Amino acid sequence: MKYTGKINWIVTLTVTVINLSFLVAAWYGYSHFGEPGTFLGFQCLTWGLFLFMYFIGGLGITLGYHRYFTHSGFKTSRWFQFVLMFLGSMSLQGNLEEWVNNHRHHHRDSDKDGDPHSPRHGFLHGHMLWFLYEYEWPEEKKMVNDIMKDPMIRNQMPVSVIAAVSGLAVPYLIAGWEGFLLAGVCRIGWVQHVTWLVNSWGHTWGRRPWPTGEDSTNTHLIGLLALGEGYHNNHHYDDRACIHGWNWYDLDTTKWVIYGLEKLGIIWDLQMPKHWRKDRKETVGA
């Protein structure tokens, strides 16, 4: 990876506006605090919309962008691929080509110079500063050559725009400007920060049960907030596995969604953790 030293102003201004929305939401909540039928100044309907869209948008990232498109953790049909791409785009995650490229470089060069967002260069760098600059990948096409053969991904931009607009318009149509603010803009900012915490917190604090040679950790808090992505040390130990929480008490919400979708026949050929497969073979052999 090579930084050009130039600020990506479109990304920087977008992120700035989204984060300023938290201040607007705090002012709005303070102004309406204590009103009947509200929680922290917002209607319960609006909070329900926030949680619902946070959940489906988060799944678009964890289940779609990450576990399916980047790591091929399972197989699915064409229509569901489109759904996953649409849901991920609702949280302004950018195009899949760049997202997958960044993440595959992260795995190949984790916590080394080629890692785009290692917190070894500073916690804030690993969290969000890394993508505010323009940079070049000398082998970008090589890292994403497989997914760029897909015309749906090559022509993602119109879908991303419609998804992003939908993520703001639907809350507005249901709950007005309050819905636009909390379940629309603030929800996007919340999902983004939770996703970035996997890169920053997930390589700084937590448990490291597996010898992966880098700083990835397992953290229940990030597991809860990021729908299971907090078991990052597990993931770096076996990045093909579509299951990240390997203990019964791990808070991997996406894991249970995967199990449900498999039962419904929507996804199949799940890539399970390699030590699970090894233990199963040894049991059968015995």
N, C-alpha and C positions, 0 to 999 in steps of 0.2 A: 504494500500500500504506500502511496506517495501523496502527501498533502501538498496542495498547490499554494497554500497560504492565503487563498481568497475565501472570503466569507460567502456562504450560500445564503443570499439575502432572502430568497423566497421561503426557504425552510426556517430561517431565523425569525423573520417577521411573523410567520404562521404560528410558530411555537410561542413567541412572545404574546401574541393576541390570545391564544388559548390559555396560557398561564395567567394572564391578566383577568381572565374570566373568573378565576377563583376569588379574586378580590371583589369583583362585582357581585358574585354569589354570596360572599360573606356580608357585604353591605345589605343586599336584598334580604337575606335571612335575618339579620339584626333588625331591619326595619319592620319585618312582619313576625318577629318572634312572639310567641305566646298567643297568636290568633287561633281561634277554634279550628280543629281539623288539620293543624299543621304540626310538623316536626322540624325544629330548627328553622322555622319561618317558611318552610315549603310545604305545599299540600302533600298528603300521603299518596295521592295518585301520581304526583310528580316523582316522588321517591321510588314508587313501584316501577315507573318507566325507567328511571335511572338504573335500578338493579337489573331489570330485564334486558335492557340494551347493553349494559356492562357485561352481562353474562353471554349473550349471543355474539357480541362484538369480540369479547375475549376468546370465545371458542374459535372464532374466525382466525385468530392469531395462533392460539395454542394447538388446536386440532388441525387447522388448515395450513397457514403459512409455515408453521414450524414442523409439526410431527408428520404431516403429509407431504407438502410440496418440497420442503428442504431435505427431510430424512427418509421419505418413502416408508413410513412406519406401518402402512396398511395399503390396501387397494380399495378403490371405490369406482362408482359409475360416473359418467360424464356430467350428468346433471348435478350431482353432489359436489363435484370438483368446482363447478360454477358457484354453487351456494357458498362453499368455503371461501372462495376468492372474494365474493361479494361481501360476506360478513367481515372478513379481515380488512377490506377497504373502507368499511364504515368507521374505522378508528384512525383513518389517515396514516396507514402503515407504509404507504408508498407502493411502488410497483414490485411485483414478485421477483423480477430479475435482480433488482438491487438488494432486496431483503434477503433472498436466498444466497446471493453472492457474499454479502457481508457475513452472514452466519456461517457459511462454509469456510470462509477465511478464518473466522473466529475459532472454529474447531481445529483447523489445520495448524494454526499458529497461536494457540491459546496462551495468553499472557506473555507473548513474545512480541518482537517488533512488528510482525505482520498482523497482529490482532488489532482490529479496528477500534475496539472499545475496552481494552484492559484497564482496570482501575490502578494498575501499577504505575500508570502515567498520571494518576490523580483520580480521586473518587468521582468528582464532577465530570472529568473527561470520560470515564467509563460509563457514567450515567447518561449524559446528554450532550456534552460539549463536542464530542467527536464528530457528530453528524452535522454540526453547524458550519463546517468548512467543506469546501470542494476538495475532492481527492481523486486519484487515479489508481486503477488496478491494472498492472501490466498484463495480467492473464485473466481478465474479467470473463471473456467469452468461454474460456476453458472451464471455469468453475461452474457455469450455469448452462453449458452447452446442451445438457439433457432436457431441461425444462423449456429452453428457448426454441426447441423443435415444435412446441405446442402452439398452434396459431391463437388459441384462446388467451394464452399468457402474453404472446407478442402483441396482441391487440387489446390489452387490458385497460388502457387509459379511459375510454368511454365508460366502462363498467365502474372504474374507480370513482369517476366524477359523479355518476348516478348514485352510487352507494354512499358517498360522502354527503351529498345533498339530502338523500333519504334519511341519513342518520341525524340530520338537523331538522328536516321538514316534518317527519313523523311526530316527534315530541311536541313541536309547535302546533300541529293540527289537533293533537289530543289535549295538550295542557297549556297552550298559549305561549307567551314569551317566557313564563316561568319554566315551562317544559323545554323550550329552546335553550335556555341558559343552563339548567341543571342537567337534564337528561340528554341534551345535545352537546353543547360546547364543553361544559365541565366534565361530562362523562368521557369525551374524547381525551381530554387532558389527564384524567384519572387513569384511564386504560393505558395511555402512553407512559406515564410515570411508573405504573406497576410493571409494565413490560421492561422498562429501562432498569428497574431495580434488580431484575434477574442478572443483568450485566454488571452492575455496580456492587450491590449488596451480596449478590450470589457469587462474587469472586473476592469477598472481603471477610465476611463474618459467617459462621456456621460450622457444621460438622463436615469432616472429610473422611468418610469411611472407606473410600476406594482410592488406591494409589494411581492417580491419573497424571501426575507430573506437572500439574498446574494448580491454580488456586480455587477451583470451583468448589462450592459448598452445598450442603443440604440445610434448608431452613423452613420450618413449619409455617412461620408467618408469611413468607413469600409464597410458599406453597398454597396457602389459603387465598391470598390476594390475587395471585396469578393463575388460579385454577389448576395448580399442580406443577407449574414450571419451577417452583422453588427447590425441587430436588435435583439441583443442577450438577452435583457431583455424580449422582447416579447417571444422569444423562451423558456426562462426559466419559464415564466409564463404558457406556454402551449407547452410542448416539442413535443407533437404528431402532432401539426399543421404543414402541409407541406408548409404553407405560413408564412413567417416571417415579411414581411413588410405589416402592416395592414392599413396604410393610403395610399391614392391615390398617394401622393407625395414621398412615401418611395422608395428607390432605390433597390428594390428586383428583380434583373434581373431573378433569378431562378423562381420566381413566374410566370412571363410571359411565360417562357419556359414550366412550368407545365401546365398552361392554354392551351397553344398550343398543347402540347402532349395529353392532355385530349380530345381536339377537334378532334385530329387525331385517337383517340382510342388506343393509345399506352400505356397510363396509365389510371387508373380509381379508384373509391372509395377513392377520395381525403379526407383526414382528415383536415377539415377546423377549424379555431380558435374557441374555445369553446364559447367565448362571441358572435361570429357571429351566432352560432347555437342557443344560448339562445335568442338573439334578434329576430331571425327569428321565433322561437316558440311563443314568446310573441306577435309578429305581427300577426301571423296566429290565435292565440287564441283570439286576440282582434276583 
